[in-house]
Amino acid sequence: MKNKLPLFAAVIMAIVAILAIRSYVKRVEAEARAKLEGRPVVAAKTDIKAGTEIEVDLVAPKEVPPAFIPPQAIQGSMELKQIVGRKTRVPLRAGQIILWSDLESERHGGLSTLIPEGEGAFTVNIGQGISSSLIQPNDHIDIIASFAIPKGSAPAGGSTASWRQASDMVNVVLLQNVTVLAIGNTMGGPVQSPEEKGGSGPMTLSVTLPEAQLLMFAVQHGELGAMLRKEGAVKTLPREQLPRVTFEAIEKIIGDLDQSRDKRLTQP
């Protein structure tokens, strides 16, 4: 009997391990299903021409996972009632999610109605990276900032302290997956060409109040750049995967990037 005890113990441990694995797999599957569960948004039921007055039979609900719902999407029966009778500003394809910016704005409250719950609009001039003339409202960008590191607590000669006076530079990823609400005064549809609007316009972004503080500080003490995300890309990287680029660390960073990128592919 004593010789069988270790065997019994091993069997019991195996059963417990199997049950634990099954429980974990079920929990992961439930979490995955929850992320994929859609919320109803208003979509075009058929192709709709620009200038068409919205009627109930022209639209239909569409289930979309929350992570892929645009900030300007029309959601719920209350918002559906608000667009009935409104005219489309641009043509819509069958199945396309209808945005507030797709409709003529005479009866709409303006930019404030396009801002997601819990966020606000903040306008900045971004001079590096992607040109604002290539960005459209509702695109998503990552924001990069470069700062000059201050060399001392007080400037020589009693002049006003400024990070720009220092020579040691640091480059960091400031914010990821930021929604663009407007380019210049354009709140939807394709942006104007540089000739039509007199150059690249400022970007109005949808951010939280702490993020607006961070942008304000960055604008005052550094320089901003933006990288345009592929349509539908919402993933953000952990902070530890985003290196601080400095003169001292740049060679190591270049080596790490060489090892992590074997090839580059672009879609036609």
C-alpha positions, 0 to 999 in steps of 0.5 A: 500500500505504501508503494502505491501512495506516490502513484495516487499522489501523482494521479491526484496532482495530474487531475488538479493540474488538468482542472486548473488548465481547463479553468484557465483556458475557459477564462482566457476564452471568455475574456477573448469573447468579451473583447470581440463582443460588438456594440451596435453602431449605425451603418449604411444599409445600402450605398448612399449618395452625397446630399441624400436625406437620411431616412430610417430605411437607409440605415441599419445597426452593425455590431462592432468590437468597442476597440474598433468603433471610431470616436465619431460613430453614431451609436444608439437609438437616441443618436439615430433619431438625431440624424434622421432628416440630416443630409449626407456630406459625402457618399457612403458605401453599404455597410460603412459606419456612419460618422457625424463628420459624414453629415452636413453640420448645420444642425449639429453642435460642432467639434464638441459633439465629436469628442469621446466621453472622458476626453477633450480636444487639444490643438497642437502644431506638430512639425516633424514626422508625417505631414498634416496634409496627409492625415484625415480626421479620425486617423490615429497617430503616435506622438514622439517628443524631443527634449534638451536635457537641462544641465543644471538647476539654475542657468548661468547669469540669472537668465531664464531657464530653458531646456532648449539651452542644453545640448544633451538631447532625449527622444521619447514616445509621448502618447500612443494611438491618439485620435485626430479630430480635425486638421486645421478647420476641417472636421471630416472628409479629405483634408485640403491640399497645402495650396488650398489651406496655405500649408500644413495646419495644426492637429486637433487631438482627442486626449484626456486632461492629463494627456493634454498637460503632457502635450502642453509641457512638451510643446513648451519645452521640446519639439513634437513629431507624429507617426500615422498608424495603419487604418484599424491599428489600435495596439499600444506597446509597453513602455519598456519596449519604447527606448529613450533615444539619446546620443549615448544609447543610440548605437545600442538601439540601432543594433537592437533594431537591426536584430528585430527587423529582418525585412520590410514589407509595404502593401501595394 
